[in-house]
Amino acid sequence: MCGLRQKIIAIRSISIIILFFLSTILYSQESKQTEKQDPPTLKIPRAEENYSYLKDSITNPYKKGFLDELKYISFNSKKSIYLTLGGQYRARLESYTNRNYEKGDQTFYSQRLNLNANLNLSKYARVFGELYHGYTSDGEQITESDKLDIHQIFVEVRAISTDNQNLSFRFGRQELSLGSSRLIDSREGPNIRRSFDLAKVKYKINSTSLVVFYGKEVSIGFDAFDNEFNLFNSDATDPEIWGLGTQFPIKSLNGTNQLYYLGFKSKVAGFSDVFGEEKRHSIGLRRFGTIGKRLSYNTEIVYQFGDLDDNTISAFNIETDWNYKLINTKWKPTIGMKLDLSSGDKEAADGKLQSFNPLFVRPSLYSLASLNTPVNLTSFHPSITIYPFNKLSIFIEYALFYRTSENDGLYTPPRFQLRTADGISEKHIGDVVGLQIQYNMNRNITFDLKSNYFIPGDFIKRSGSSETYFYIAPTMSLKF
């Protein structure tokens, strides 16, 4: 009897232990399910967002996001065909004092409104479209004003789509960037971003990727739906581009490498004293990465050759950008130093042209002022970024600008000559104090204040009006 009782007690004890472990495991699994991450950040190129994680609420690792109901609208029982909707409203107040060094004040309101839709037909095909509207209260302005137009509309077919290998083909109107946006950028600053009528093939395997493309820049009109598709129109004056780029790591070598070739053709171009049809080729090499936990770097070298009218092109651009983060210091300041050097024409009427062409550059790479573009430009950019508290960053920059060659002039974005050399030997263009304060309330709402103060140098003083320039622009952005 005693032995039976002991067996019953033993069975009960084992049962209790088993139930305890089972309940612990179940509780642990339930806790893991409830401990979900914040949703992914909304990307600047909206076409690159992926909401396939919303297909299954059980396996979804993220918390509920704002308007998630619009991110996965399925059309079949398997949920393999679905629609994603998104958009942005951006409002900005801009105030200029002595714009382009000319005396006078200018203050106006500007806004951007865009809506995008991504229709996934299967794992291997999708259609993406995006509408843009841009407005300023100061009348029609290039890259700022467009009543309504198709910014992007493309078809993408994925021939291969696995975890470590992808092969895709895109055709239609789309955005494009290359390297660190020194030659091609989607132009986030103005109301209307830049797009191209383009055919593009991209292959990616593990950490190595290759992209090949051909297209034309889209010319922006002020009226509704007047941005014409000119990819096959030989009479159009839209600049033509083609090229390829690859990104790859090198074993045992820290950082990531990018190597690219870009072809450019424009029927109308002008640099220094040379004007006519331009055909230019660019070869670029970029290395970027981190060293330890504190130091990050980005270095890019571009060489250009070709011809403009009857002149032979030989030009270059060198950029290096280093940032050191003081991670154990209050507000975690990051100290930066950037150097940019772009070539300018050495001598007029010699049959040679050394002026660098930044093509479709992002001007903010060359200071917050976005006054100067990297043609015949040498600049130094010491800076500091601080983070007083979570979601708030403050960036302060002091930039010094000089002409590289005294026989070439000063250029404004994207590549237009603002002032000629006119025999002036002084190279100092001026200095810019830049400030940017950004507060990310959440992934949908951002407040941004950008300001810069330009102090004219000797070249500006000798070449024309030389008023001190000031700009300030508070901006609010709502994305969904």
Secondary structure, DSSP 8 states (H G I E B T S, - for coil): -HHHHHHHHHHHHHHHHHHHHHHHHHHHHHHHHHS-B------SSGGG---GGGG-TTT--B---TTGGGT-EE-STT--SEEEEEEEEEEEEEEEESGGG-S-EEEEEEEEEEEEEEEEEETTEEEEEEEEEEEETT---TTT-EEEEEEEEEEEEEEEE-SSEEEEEEEEEE---BTTTTSB----SSSS---EEEEEEEEEETTEEEEEEEEEE----SSTT-----TT-TT--S-EEEEEEEEEEETTEEEEEEEEEEEEEEEEEEETTEEEEEEEEEEEEEEEEEETTTEEEEEEEEEEEEEETTEEEEEEEEEEEEEEE-TTSTT--EEEEEEEEE----STTSSEE------B--GGGG-TT----SSSEEEEEEEEEEEEETTEEEEEEEEEEEES-TTS-EEETTTEEEE--TT----EEEEEEEEEEEEESSSSEEEEEEEEEEEE-HHHHHHS----EEEEEEEEEEE-
